[in-house]
Amino acid sequence: MAERFARVRYRTIIVLLTCALGLLYVGYQSVQGERGLLRWVERSAEVEKTRAEVAALADEREKLERRVSQLRTDNLDLDLLDQEARRMLNLGHPDEEVLFHDRPAQPGSDGGE
């Protein structure tokens, strides 16, 4: 009779240990796993960074679209056309004075390299 209780006790201990290890594994994966809480926080930060980049690119695109619309034949700004032609060809009239200024640093550029 004592052997029977010992077997039942061992089975119970084995089942409880298996359940505890399973819960431990699930808990670990929910925090540290590929789809866990820490990875979710990292992805949220990546999403915010990407949204900021998209907003900046949308602003840049809008500026470029406005500038291109001024160069279309139906709405041609001759001063802008002349300015762009001179800038791209690096030309000027002999009687003109040209003033150069430094361009602002581009985001992400080191400047040292």
KAHUGI-V695463 format. One record per backbone hydrogen bond with DSSP energy under -0.5 kcal/mol. CO is the residue of the C=O (numbers start at 1). NH is the residue of the N-H. Records with the same first field share a line. If there is no record, write none. Layout:
BEGIN
CO=NH  NH
END
This chain:
BEGIN
1=5
2=6
3=7
4=8
5=9
6=10
7=11
8=12
9=13
10=14
11=15
12=16
13=17
14=18
15=19
16=20
17=21
18=22
19=23
20=24
21=25
22=26
23=27
24=28
25=29
26=30
27=31
28=31  32  33
29=33
30=37
31=38
33=36
36=40
37=41
38=42
39=43
40=44
41=45
42=46
43=47
44=48
45=49
46=50
47=51
48=52
49=53
50=54
51=55
52=56
53=57
54=58
55=59
56=60
57=61
58=62
59=63
60=64
61=65
62=66
63=67
64=68
65=69
66=70
67=71
68=71
69=72
70=77
72=75
73=76
76=78
77=81
78=82
79=83
80=84
81=85
82=86
83=87
84=88
85=89
86=90  91
93=96
97=99
98=100
106=109
END
